[in-house]
Amino acid sequence: MEISLAFTDRMQLSALVMPRGEYVVEMLEPGDSLGLFLVRGCLQITRRRTGEPASYSLHATPRAPLIIVNPGTYTIVAERTALGFRGSRRSR
C-alpha cells in the first residue's frame, strides 16, 4: 500500500506499508531511480532478466536503506512486515 506524501512531475515520495509476503513489481527505465527507506521490517529485491532466473537478491532493512539506479524489472517482496518510505525519480 502506498500513501502519497509528495509528488512532482518527476519525483514522488510515498509511505510504504507491506505485510509479510506481499510483493510488487517495479520497472525502472534508464535514468530512473528508486529509494527504499525502512523504519521496520525487511524487503527482498530481485532483478529479472528475460528468459533467465533472478540474477541476484538485495535486502532493504532499517539499518541498510537501498537505492536502485540500474534499469530493469525488479520484484520487491516483504520478508517481514515493512513500514517506511518509497522515493522515486523518473527520467521523463
N, C-alpha and C positions, 0 to 999 in steps of 0.2 A: 504494500500500500504506500502510495506517495502523497504527501501533502505539500503543495507548492508554497514555498516561503518567499521566493524572489524570482522574477522572470524578466528577461530582456529578449531581444531578437536572437542573440547568440548564446546567452548564458542562462542557466537555470539552477536554483538551489531548492531542494525539497527535503522534507523529513522522510526518513526511511524506516519502515516498520515491516519486518518479515518474520512470520512464525517459522519455527523449525520445519524444514522440508520444503518450504515454498521456494520457487525458482522464478527467474526472469531471464529473458534473452535480450542482450544489448548488442546492437550493431554499430560499430564505430567506422566512420569513413575517414579517409586521410585528412588530417588536420583537426579531427575531433579529439576530445579528451573526456575522461570520466574519473571523478574522485569519490571514494567511499570512505567516510569518516564515522567510525562506530563509537558509541558510548557503552554499548553492551552487546554481547553475542559474538558470532563468528560467521563469516561468509567465505565460501569456497568459489573461486573463479576459474573456469576452464575456457580455453580457446579452441574452437572447432575450425578445421580446415576441410574443404570439400573432399569427400572420399577418404578421409583419414580420421583416426581416433583423436581424442583430445590430446594436444601435444604437451601440455603442462598444467599444473594446478597451483594457483596462488591463494593465499588466505588473507583476509582483512580482519583485524581484531582491534579492540580499543587501543592497544599499545602499538599497533602497526597499521596505520591507515594506508590505503592503496590508491595510487593514481595510475590510470591506464591511458597510454598515449598511442599505442600501436593499433592500426586499423585491423578490423576483423570482427568475427561474431563470437561473443562471449556468453557463457551460461553462468549465472550467478545463483548459487544455492545457499540457503541459510542452514548451516550445520547446527547452530544453536539459535534460538530466537534472537533476532538482531534489532537494535534500535540505534539510530544515528542520523547522518546526513548524507545526501547524494548530490553532488555538484557535477554539472556537465557543461561543456563548451562546444558548440557546433561551429564548423568552419564556414558554413553557408549562411 
